[in-house]
Amino acid sequence: VDDINIYVQDSDFKPPSDPNTPMIMIGPGTGIAPFRAFIQERDASDAKGKNWLFFGEWNRATDFFYEDYWKQMEAKGILKVSAAFSRDQKKKIYVQDLMTENGAEFWKWLEQGAGVYVCGDAARMAKDVDKALHKLIEVHGKKTPKEAKAYVRNLRQNHRYMRDIY
């Protein structure tokens, strides 16, 4: 029998403990993977909190990971999906563009206590998503840049803005 060494790391990157808490998930590319588990957990436990997924990739035809599953969850009323495919049209569209486009509704979800979860690329996507979050809080929350920064800081401190970026 061979021994195998493993390392287990605890993580706070998991769905809200309150099943009634709304959840906004932003996961372009392979960053979508943990959100499938989040939704599976919420579905299996019959959680009542709303769920909104922002997903982005290059092309819908070849890169819409788990598309059939997301459609199934939408049909069941468990999930809302906003998807951006940057190479399917001349003007590139990214998840942060969809956040801005849906800013009023995103703000309402935040005010209803939604947790925001971001998973994926740390180099560009996470920074762009963070900027878009601050901007939509300014615009739809009618806050100054300083107030928006404090609002986001509060989200982080209350574990309502969680990031697993790499």
Buried (B, 14 or more C-beta within 10 A) or exposed (E): EEEEEEEEEEEEEBBBEEBEBBBBBBBBBEBBBBBBEBBEEBBEEEBEBBBBBBBBBBEEEEBBBBBEEBEEBBEEEBBBBBBBBBEBEEEEBBBBBBBBBBBEBBBEBBEEBBBBBBBBBEEEBBEBBBEBBBBBBBBBBEBEEEEBBEBBEEBEEEEBBBBBBE
